[in-house]
Amino acid sequence: MDEVWHPAERWSEDERLRWQERRLRAVLRRAVVHASALRDRLNGAGLAAHRLTLADLPRLPILSKDSLPAAQGLAPPLAGWLGVPLSELSRLYRSPGPIFDPEGRGEDYWRFAPALFAAGFRPGDVVLNTLSYHLTPAGHMFDGALRVMGCPVIPAGPGNTEVQVQLLAALGVSGFVGTPSFLVTVLEAARRLGAAVGLRVAFLIAEMLSESLRQRLERQHGVHTSQGYGTADVGSIAYECRARAGMHIALETIVELIDPQTGRPADPGQPGEVVVTALNPVYPLVRFGTGDLAVLAQGSCPCGRTGPRLARILGRVGEAVKVRGMFVHPAELDHLMARHPEVRRYQAVVTRSDHHDEMVVRVEARAQEGKDALAGRLRQALSEGLRLRLEVELLEPGTLPPDAGKVVDRRTWD
């Protein structure tokens, strides 16, 4: 039986549900004073914050992640969901969409310490944090959790592969936080450069971790890998333990799996959209539809943690897709393309090669003159706007069919 970060990870189902219901009422009673969108939702369903039960949650409509950019534009900055005065926040972020996300005060605000502990991180591990500290919350999410755990953090951020290898070798780094594809890039660069690294454990997030890639990382490089699942909106949602029998749902997130077609709970063993209620008075998103598809794991976990588990994330429901850890929204692509009247039609195609995501934006131009210059301008504008490396392919007029989707995901996962 594993060590756990907090005894609550071994509570009985009754203990867990009673705690979550008390916490839900306490959070909503506090947040409803400031969060007008929360008040409207509760009033519309004829519910009172101080009497709400877990059984009442399905009476509330789902708040789609894809709806947030428009909602925040109409009611800035956070569409009426902020549960505290703006002055009480520690940081504000801008994620692709654009979507603005708040960070409240306090240690481990995003609640990733239990996930890192379950992955095998321990006090004293020197950890290379390669997630971005710029505008998006990912870097700070794990920076705070690691410092709470007593792990010195190197705030490296993404990119600069050779510098990352130097840090691994020079500073005795034993832990890594980042995306699976970037961990491969860094470790293979270390091997190519002949650098001796002692990386022991990695927590991987924001991209799919295929079993073939996990085996490659562990067999070729000797790094124990665990994956987690969260969003910039609600923080930690679920995480693997060392038994890898699914991802344990975090105590402070209530998760429903909802059939996207019927809006009802998914049948046992069937996939459903991950709908989260965040037990967080700062940003009390209630029935937040992440757009991710998942299925619940069956049976108990040998690690001794008793809560429900997600077997794995299966893909996306909504229009947005995640590429190298960043969401790409068709609406944001439309916004960027609108600045280039030379563009007649376009389609973004996402593929995967050697465990790395690739995106090509295929474009039909209104005129054939100056195509090379247009491709360069589009590549720069889209890469900067989406914060992703991508390629632009110019097509002959009429190449894209009339019903071509704006974003096509052709990746496959083993």
TIROGU-670382 format. One record per atom (N, C-alpha, C): residue in one letter; x, y, z. Coordinates in steps of 0.001 Angstrom, whole numbers, plus 500000, padded with zeros to 6 digits. Layout:
% TIROGU-670382
aXYZ/...
END
This chain:
% TIROGU-670382
m500852498808500000/m500000500000500000/m500889501244500000/d500573502187499120/d501392503397498975/d501261504341500165/e502310505140500367/e502157506335501200/e501216507294500474/v500525508128501243/v499656509126500625/v499995510499501173/w499681511515500382/w499945512888500785/w499041513308501936/h497769512843501889/h496797513219502906/h495915512013503211/p495562511798504504/p494712510646504838/p493385510612504094/a492903511760503627/a491631511790502901/a491656510915501653/e492845510639501120/e492934509799499932/e492512508361500221/r492388508013501518/r491953506662501892/r490598506670502595/w489878507763502530/w488550507812503137/w487619506807502460/s486591506389503217/s485528505588502623/s484699506480501692/e483879505847500872/e483035506613499954/e482099507536500726/d481516507052501827/d480605507886502610/d481322509090503192/e482521508864503741/e483291509988504299/e483601511011503219/r484023510547502044/r484390511464500959/r483187512273500504/l482051511621500284/l480874512325499784/l480327513313500812/r480348512937502091/r479889513877503130/r480782515108503164/w482097514900503074/w483025516044503087/w482795516920501868/q482659516325500698/q482465517110499478/q481168517909499524/e480114517341500080/e478849518071500150/e478960519246501112/r479584519043502263/r479785520166503190/r480652521248502550/r481698520822501884/r482604521766501234/r481888522523500117/l481061521821499357/l480317522463498271/l479453523590498811/r478699523329499866/r477833524377500426/r478657525541500968/a479762525239501653/a480591526300502228/a481183527180501130/v481668526553500061/v482265527300498951/v481226528197498287/l480060527642497991/l479052528415497263/l478455529528498121/r478279529280499417/r477775530347500294/r478702531553500269/r479999531282500258/r480966532383500246/r481039533038498867/a481099532216497820/a481345532750496482/a480152533464495888/v478936533058496253/v477746533603495610/v477586535096495862/v478235535616496892/v478171537052497194/v478746537866496042/h479825537366495428/h480511538114494372/h480245537572492976/a479992536281492840/a479914535641491530/a478491535718490971/s478231536698490132/s476880536909489615/s476428535752488720/a477347535165487967/a476963534043487100/a476536532843487934/l477207532625489054/l476822531544489954/l475433531814490533/r475180533054490972/r473854533408491498/r472778533148490464/d473037533562489223/d472038533390488160/d471743531908487925/r472773531092487935/r472567529649487692/r471754529019488823/l472098529360490036/l471360528792491171/l469910529267491168/n469713530556490957/n468345531086490944/n467522530476489815/g468156530303488652/g467441529735487523/g466969528315487761/a467717527588488604/a467334526211488926/a466519526115490203/g466234527262490830/g465480527254492078/g466243526634493235/l467567526845493273/l468416526247494300/l469051527325495159/a469313526994496408/a469975527916497346/a471342527352497702/a472364528226497721/a473729527777497968/a473862527047499296/h473188527534500330/h473385526967501660/h472652525643501859/r471806525251500885/r471087523980501006/r471427522998499885/l472348523353499014/l472648522528497848/l473229521172498265/t472797520142497594/t473339518802497815/t474004518312496533/l474794517262496651/l475406516681495459/l474350516206494478/a473238515722494996/a472168515240494133/a471510516365493340/d471666517623493803/d471073518767493100/d471886519202491887/l473162518841491822/l474038519371490777/l473504519144489360/p472946517971489034/p472461517781487657/p471341518726487249/r470736519436488202/r469699520412487850/r470294521690487262/l471594521871487401/l472254523063486884/l472778522804485481/p472726523793484586/p473236523585483220/p474755523457483216/i475278522790482195/i476723522650482039/i477293523936481443/l478391524392482013/l479123525556481506/l480238525045480608/s480116525235479312/s481084524717478351/s482355525565478344/k483509524895478318/k484775525618478203/k484820526435476918/d484261525863475832/d484281526579474559/d483469527870474601/s482565527996475584/s481751529208475678/s482444530329476457/l483533530023477142/l484154531017478022/l484708532241477285/p485408532082476135/p485924533300475490/p484837534333475214/a483705533909474656/a482626534854474361/a482019535400475644/a481820534537476641/a481213534983477899/a482100535998478602/q483409535768478605/q484314536715479248/q484401538015478464/g484233537934477160/g484216539160476364/g483005540022476666/l481872539377476930/l480646540112477233/l480618540628478665/a481249539899479590/a481254540294481010/a482668540168481555/p483564541083481139/p484961540978481578/p485091541246483073/p486140540701483735/p487144539864483075/p486840538372483110/l485943537918483992/l485794536481484210/l484348536019484138/a483540536745483385/a482168536342483055/a481298536114484286/g481587536801485393/g480756536696486581/g481003535470487430/w482119534771487211/w482407533562487980/w483448533773489083/l483985534965489215/l484984535206490252/l484297535326491605/g484722534504492562/g484060534432493862/g484636535337494926/v485668536106494569/v486290537036495518/v486553538348494783/p486801539444495510/p487183540681494820/p488474540480494026/l488589541178492914/l489773541061492061/l491059541343492844/s490973542219493813/s492159542606494593/s492701541466495445/e491914540404495644/e492360539282496465/e493090538208495666/l493254538400494368/l493965537418493555/l495472537623493655/s496214536576493387/s497670536713493329/s498154536863491891/r497465536221490930/r497862536320489520/r496626536169488644/l496747536694487416/l495756536481486361/l496495536001485122/y495902535068484380/y496552534462483231/y495671534603481990/r496318534443480853/r495601534410479576/r495984533133478844/s495032532244478691/s495235531010477941/s494662531174476538/p495060530295475604/p494492530394474253/p492983530335474293/g492380531097473400/g490926531171473328/g490423532528472852/p490804533676473489/p491535533707474763/p490597533449475941/i491154532820476984/i490433532587478228/i491295533114479365/f490698533938480221/f491406534465481387/f491129533575482598/d492177533300483354/d492071532414484524/d492689533092485740/p492011533019486899/p492547533640488114/p493335532645488966/e494238533163489755/e494914532377490791/e494738533074492129/g494170532376493085/g494012532933494416/g495290532841495230/r495241533360496422/r496408533338497306/r496474532017498065/g497630531766498647/g497792530553499447/g498692529546498766/e499177528596499557/e500090527585499057/e499340526523498250/d499983526046497196/d499445524983496345/d497985525260495975/y497730526445495473/y496375526844495089/y495748525845494111/w496565525289493206/w496035524418492153/w495947522954492595/r496442522634493807/r496275521320494454/r496975520179493721/f498210520416493282/f498942519356492598/f499920518607493497/a500076519003494758/a500998518284495639/a500624516806495787/p499333516448496024/p499007515018496116/p499372514250494847/a499213514885493695/a499526514219492431/a501025513966492305/l501821514952492655/l503274514792492565/l503781513761493566/f503197513761494758/f503587512774495764/f503246511367495272/a502055511214494683/a501654509908494164/a502574509435493042/a503140510388492308/a504042510050491209/a505420509626491693/g505745509905492964/g507044509508493497/g507981510640493828/f507545511899493686/f508374513036494091/f508426513070495617/r509595513433496153/r509780513471497589/r510567514722497986/p510445515164499243/p511195516343499690/p512675516195499367/g513245517268498856/g514657517260498503/g514931516990497045/d513959516449496311/d514152516270494871/d514329517636494220/v515384517783493434/v515571518994492635/v514817518781491325/v513900519692491015/v512957519444489922/v513094520507488837/l513211520021487607/l513226520886486432/l511785521071485967/n511261522274486102/n509892522581485694/n509948523233484320/t509548522475483284/t509666522958481913/t508340523480481355/l507339523625482205/l506076524211481761/l506181525736481757/s505402526377480934/s505533527814480717/s505115528627481939/y505914529626482253/y505594530612483285/y505050531898482650/h504876531900481354/h504509533117480637/h503034533099480270/l502233533929480907/l500808534144480645/l499927532968481055/t500289531733480711/t499485530587481120/t499914530121482509/p499028529467483267/p499333529142484665/p500160527882484874/a500467527122483830/a501044525788484021/a502301525800484876/g503243526689484572/g504489526716485339/g504262526994486809/h503424527970487111/h503159528328488507/h502351527251489226/m501494526530488493/m500734525443489120/m501664524475489851/f502724524078489179/f503610523069489739/f504713523681490585/d505084524903490297/d506071525595491125/d505591525651492573/g504329526067492762/g503787526168494117/g503688524821494801/a503214523801494073/a503066522474494670/a504418521895495069/l505412522054494216/l506735521498494512/l507366522181495709/r507194523486495818/r507791524192496964/r507108523789498265/v505799523545498232/v505098523039499405/v505661521683499825/m506049520882498849/m506586519551499126/m508028519576499617/g508690520714499506/g510092520780499896/g511043520407498784/c510622520622497531/c511452520321496367/c511977521618495755/p513303521822495707/p513827522988494990/p513426522944493518/v512993524093492987/v512461524156491626/v513399524973490740/i513666524438489552/i514363525200488514/i513292525674487532/p512993526973487491/p511892527473486638/p512348527625485197/a512565526518484518/a513194526533483202/a512245526964482100/g510969526562482197/g510066526811481092/g510426525935479905/p509679526049478796/p509937525202477634/p511048525752476751/g511563524901475854/g512548525346474879/g513966525312475397/n514918525832474585/n516342525903474948/n516865524535475391/t516733523560474496/t517010522178474866/t518399521978475443/e519427522558474814/e520792522332475303/e520991522935476686/v520355524069476945/v520430524655478292/v519752523723479299/q518637523140478925/q517947522206479818/q518852521008480146/v519564520501479143/v520488519388479378/v521590519809480347/q522114521014480169/q523150521510481082/q522628521588482512/l521387522042482668/l520797522126484001/l520652520737484626/l520173519779483848/l520031518417484348/l521359517879484868/a522410518109484095/a523710517540484445/a524394518286485581/a524230519621485603/a525002520422486551/a524382520505487938/l523065520381488022/l522388520665489290/l521806519424489968/g522180518256489512/g521712517040490172/g520207516884490137/v519600517203489003/v518145517167488884/v517660515719488950/s516680515475489818/s516104514125489927/s514655514068489467/g513995515219489319/g512587515244488923/g512355516166487738/f511373515816486933/f511018516585485732/f509519516785485713/v509073518005485381/v507659518292485154/v507540518941483779/g506656518397482942/g506485518974481614/g505650518071480743/t505783518253479429/t505029517444478478/t505844516215478101/p505160515123477707/p505892513934477290/p506851514193476127/s506395514942475133/s507240515154473954/s508495515936474300/f508389516905475222/f509584517675475555/f510554516854476401/l510029515962477236/l510928515080477992/l511735514208477033/v511101513665476001/v511826512887474993/v512914513743474352/t512555514963473976/t513510515850473318/t514728516098474204/v514501516380475483/v515604516689476389/v516483515460476634/l515859514311476884/l516642513110477191/l517439512639475977/e516876512743474803/e517612512326473627/e518720513311473287/a518512514583473595/a519593515555473431/a520718515258474423/a520369514890475662/a521389514545476655/a522217513348476191/r521534512352475633/r522267511176475128/r523171511566473973/r522683512389473069/r523473512805471913/r524696513615472337/l524543514447473376/l525638515292473845/l526548514585474836/g526197513359475213/g527014512623476158/g526939513157477573/a525834513805477916/a525682514386479255/a525170513320480222/a525779513265481392/a525342512317482424/a524231512958483244/v523039512376483189/v521910512904483951/v521378511808484865/g520844512232486010/g520338511279486996/g518853511428487237/l518109511725486185/l516672511930486318/l516004510628486771/r515203510728487830/r514581509549488431/r513086509467488163/v512390510607488211/v510933510596488167/v510450511787487347/a509336511566486610/a508770512640485782/a507262512641485927/f506708513849486028/f505254514038486020/f504919514727484717/l504080514074483913/l503809514526482556/l502349514923482418/i502125516037481748/i500791516616481673/i500659517376480364/a499423517702480000/a499072518584478873/a499091517890477526/e499660516703477422/e499600515909476203/e499237514469476579/m498751513717475590/m498546512292475788/m499898511609476025/l499940510690476968/l501118509845477184/l500752508442476713/s501249508056475542/s500955506719475029/s501809505696475768/e501340504456475784/e502101503415476476/e503421503136475783/s503463503262474457/s504728503038473756/s505758504101474141/l505303505340474289/l506233506387474700/l506660506192476151/r505736505790477012/r506106505540478405/r507195504449478479/q506995503375477729/q507985502299477743/q509334502773477225/r509300503605476215/r510554504150475668/r511278504988476711/l510547505822477421/l511164506669478444/l511735505833479591/e511031504810479976/e511455504035481142/e512546503027480793/r512422502360479642/r513412501345479286/r514711501949478773/q514596502989477970/q515805503566477383/q516475504583478289/h515686505256479129/h516251506352479923/h516129506145481422/g515400505126481864/g515317504818483288/g514555505824484122/v513596506532483515/v512817507543484232/v511422506997484505/h511019506957485769/h509653506539486100/h508700507686485751/t507704507392484931/t506810508436484437/t505396508235484961/s504770509318485351/s503363509323485748/s502684510481485031/q501405510318484752/q500692511387484075/q499583511942484958/g499272513185484724/g498193513845485436/g497278514532484462/y496158514990484993/y495143515645484170/y494596516821484938/g494617517976484302/g494058519175484908/g493798520206483838/t493214521318484244/t492992522423483312/t493391523732484000/a493597524750483178/a493922526070483714/a492758526662484484/d491568526148484282/d490369526692484919/d490190526152486334/v490436524853486516/v490141524233487815/v491355523613488488/g492508523556487829/g493684522943488442/g493640521434488336/s494126520761489378/s494235519301489356/s492852518653489297/i492708517693488386/i491469516920488283/i491727515453488631/a492791514860488101/a493057513451488367/a494532513159488128/y495027512080488741/y496461511779488647/y496703510293488875/e497779509816488273/e498187508430488444/e498950508241489754/c498824507050490302/c499739506602491353/c500736505645490701/r501603505053491502/r502626504186490931/r502049502854490450/a500817502520490865/a500175501301490367/a499659501472488941/r499414502687488532/r498948503002487170/r497685502230486789/a496742502214487715/a495457501556487447/a494391502602487190/g494727503612486425/g493835504736486196/g494318505960486944/m493591507065486789/m493957508326487433/m492956508646488544/h493461508816489768/h492629509107490932/h492073510526490830/i490770510650490990/i490141511971490924/i490452512737492205/a490915513969492044/a491302514799493186/a490102515067494088/l490359515116495394/l489288515241496379/l488455516504496165/e489079517607495772/e488378518881495688/e487824519162494295/t487668518117493508/t486950518243492240/t485883517157492187/i484649517559491980/i483549516615491787/i483420516388490288/v483565515148489873/v483586514824488445/v482357514005488069/e481670514450487022/e480618513671486381/e481074513337484958/l480702512175484463/l480916511838483059/l479551511875482375/i479396512790481430/i478096513074480822/i478117512678479346/d477124511930478940/d476972511553477541/d476741512829476718/p477631513165475774/p477478514419475017/p476206514470474183/q475666513306473815/q474478513288472970/q473196513509473774/t473112512921474958/t471865512965475722/t471894513966476872/g473094514379477304/g473202515243478477/g472962514525479787/r472834513198479745/r472618512396480941/r473916511690481328/p474000511186482569/p475210510464482961/p475526509325481997/a476807509199481648/a477219508116480756/a476986506768481437/d476622505775480676/d476429504435481218/d477750503880481739/p477708502987482736/p478948502403483266/p479802501792482153/g481082502132482177/g481996501619481174/g481994502365479862/q481088503352479714/q480997504112478473/q481652505488478650/p482225506031477574/p482857507337477691/p481845508458477867/g482278509519478530/g481454510703478703/g482339511924478825/e481741513098478647/e482498514334478826/e482788514540480308/v484015514950480597/v484406515246481973/v483803516596482363/v482865516557483297/v482195517762483793/v482593517922485254/v483191519053485581/v483827519250486884/v483134520358487658/t482904520122488937/t482519521184489865/t483708521425490780/a484233522648490739/a485447522981491484/a485078523470492882/l485573522793493894/l485299523193495282/l486298524268495687/n486178525410495021/n487150526489495132/n486405527812495239/p486447528478496389/p485691529723496552/p486191530868495684/v487425530800495193/v487961531861494343/v487337531814492954/y487210530618492401/y486694530455491042/y485768529244491033/p484540529418491537/p483659528282491818/p482896527801490581/l483618527308489601/l482971526816488399/l482119525593488744/v480838525654488448/v479903524583488772/v479476523899487477/r479681522588487429/r479372521787486251/r480065522369485016/f481369522434485105/f482213522986484048/f482553521869483062/g482086522015481821/g482340521016480793/g483699521235480158/t484631520339480451/t486006520506479980/t486150520267478487/g485200519510477898/g485345519124476501/g486171517866476315/d486697517304477398/d487483516071477317/d486587514851477509/l486880513787476775/l486171512521476911/l486987511558477762/a486323510868478679/a487009509903479530/a486044508787479889/v486591507728480486/v485791506628480985/v486282506299482383/l485381505881483261/l485764505552484631/l486444504191484684/a487447504074485550/a488100502797485799/a487230501950486708/q487319500655486535/q486533499728487334/q487389499129488455/g486738498690489532/g487433498012490617/g488231498960491489/s488986498396492423/s489786499187493361/s491231499245492900/c491980500189493464/c493382500355493110/c494253499727494199/p495278498977493840/p496132498345494855/p496935499323495692/c496957500615495289/c497742501585496065/c497086501925497395/g495782501631497550/g495076501938498787/g494271503211498745/r494429504022497689/r493567505194497540/r492179504709497143/t491158505334497702/t489808504765497609/t488851505529496705/g489226506688496226/g488306507485495426/g488123506924494029/p487174507463493274/p486958507035491888/p488150507412491013/r488265506701489883/r489403506926488997/r488929507036487547/l489619507862486778/l489437507884485335/l490383506865484725/a489851506003483848/a490726505023483209/a491747505726482318/r491285506671481517/r492187507482480697/r491368508551479988/i492072509546479451/i491443510564478619/i491443510046477189/l490281510080476549/l490127509459475245/l490210510446474084/g489985511717474337/g489978512693473254/g489131513887473631/r488654514608472625/r487921515841472835/r486493515738472302/v485589516471472966/v484203516592472522/v484016517893471749/g484544518978472281/g484298520305471730/g485098520582470470/e485021521816470001/e485694522199468769/e487196522348468950/a487660522686470147/a489077522929470368/a489842521614470435/v491097521651469995/v491999520515470160/v493238521008470900/k493926520078471563/k495138520426472291/k496343519952471484/v497246520896471195/v498438520611470404/v499658521010471225/r500518520033471505/r501699520267472343/r501324521025473622/g500202520620474207/g499796521170475490/g499026522467475418/m498828523031474219/m498118524300474069/m496826524070473294/f495716524667473775/f494464524554473061/f494477525420471807/v493942524856470737/v493738525594469497/v492231525657469259/h491676526869469288/h490239527084469124/h489959527569467703/p488993526975467007/p488635527493465684/p488313528986465694/a487672529461466769/a487328530888466825/a488579531756466858/e489614531290467552/e490847532079467595/e491559532045466247/l491514530902465569/l492072530839464224/l491337531800463290/d490011531825463395/d489230532762462577/d489659534199462853/h489851534522464120/h490249535882464498/h491604536241463883/l492550535309463946/l493878535577463389/l493833535664461868/m493062534789461248/m492976534792459786/m492254536025459250/a491340536583460050/a490599537760459606/a491508538958459344/r492702538939459896/r493664540026459677/r494368539903458319/h494087538825457606/h494766538565456330/h493705538361455247/p493252539453454626/p492174539346453631/p492570538529452406/e493877538238452259/e494310537416451135/e493842535961451270/v493471535568452498/v493085534187452749/v491620533974452377/r491390532994451488/r490028532681451073/r489421531627452001/r490119530543452226/r489674529470453115/r490913528846453750/y490697528140454847/y491839527474455490/y491356526249456250/q492312525403456585/q492058524246457437/q493354523904458174/a493271523759459500/a494414523347460306/a494355521835460509/v495446521160460211/v495507519704460313/v496560519332461351/v496149518544462339/v497051518125463413/v497387516645463216/t498675516331463212/t499138514950463092/t500168514693464187/r500675513478464223/r501659513108465243/r502739512254464601/s504002512614464851/s505138511883464295/s506181511693465380/d506564510434465607/d507584510103466607/d507281510754467951/h506019510643468373/h505539511125469670/h505557512651469788/h505574513355468677/h505511514819468689/h504325515280467854/d503563516248468383/d502453516837467631/d502990517767466553/e502317517740465406/e502660518656464325/e501371519277463795/m501445520550463414/m500261521216462861/m500637521944461572/v499855521701460542/v500003522393459262/v498697523117458978/v498778524395458678/v497600525171458293/v497579525267456774/r496571524655456170/r496438524621454721/r495556525797454290/v496052526586453371/v495412527868453046/v495167527985451550/e493958528380451199/e493650528804449827/e493706530326449792/a494560530865448913/a494685532316448786/a493763532823447681/r493351534092447815/r492467534684446807/r493216534959445510/a494515535201445611/a495328535438444417/a496607534614444532/q497190534305443406/q498386533463443401/q499683534270443465/e499602535586443291/e500798536405443363/e501264536544444817/g502550536520445010/g503132536739446336/g502834535629447323/k502715534392446840/k502333533295447728/k503393533010448786/d504663533065448403/d505719532759449376/d505725533774450512/a505565535047450159/a505539536085451196/a504331535907452104/l503176535561451526/l501975535337452331/l502180534169453290/a502764533092452810/a503012531937453680/a503890532327454865/g504908533135454616/g505785533577455710/g505052534445456716/r504230535386456216/r503475536249457128/r502500535437457974/l501815534493457340/l500854533671458071/l501553532791459105/r502680532217458738/r503398531353459677/r503795532155460920/q504291533354460723/q504704534172461865/q503507534599462703/a502435535070462039/a501272535565462776/a500582534443463550/l500432533283462926/l499759532176463596/l500617531593464715/s501908531475464481/s502789530944465525/s502795531849466745/e502825533159466520/e502813534094467650/e501449534113468326/g500380534101467545/g499042534171468120/g498658532931468902/l499057531770468413/l498701530506469072/l499787530011470014/r500966530638469939/r502145530226470722/r502501528768470425/l502514528441469140/l502846527098468674/l503695527191467415/r504667526297467299/r505370526158466027/r504456525428465056/l504353525934463847/l503489525309462843/l504015525642461454/e503464524951460476/e503797525206459087/e502554525681458346/v502767526408457260/v501680526882456403/v501881526305455011/e500831525695454480/e500864525120453133/e499823525843452278/l500269526471451190/l499352527176450302/l498807526221449239/l497502526277449023/l496803525368448123/l496233526117446931/e495959525353445886/e495259525922444743/e493797526186445125/p493177527245444598/p491761527504444894/p490893526295444559/g489945525987445436/g489044524865445230/g489556523548445777/t490746523542446393/t491307522294446926/t490518521797448134/l490166522720449026/l489442522317450237/l487966522111449907/p487387520997450339/p485958520761450066/p485091521760450824/p483864521993450350/p482994522981450989/p482711522702452462/d482690521425452848/d482378521088454236/d483624520822455072/a484781521307454618/a486030521066455347/a485974521705456732/g486314520953457759/g486355521496459115/g487516522456459289/k487353523412460216/k488417524380460456/k489641523727461108/v489412522737461980/v490497522028462646/v490239520537462519/v491209519812461968/v491100518372461769/v492200517688462558/d491826516779463423/d492789516054464269/d492958514647463700/r494122514374463137/r494386513066462542/r495348512220463374/r495528512607464625/r496423511827465478/r495767510517465885/t496599509504466084/t496140508236466657/t496976507955467885/w496369507222468841/w497033506955470124/w497006505453470385/d498169504944470822/d498200503511471131/d497918503290472601/
END
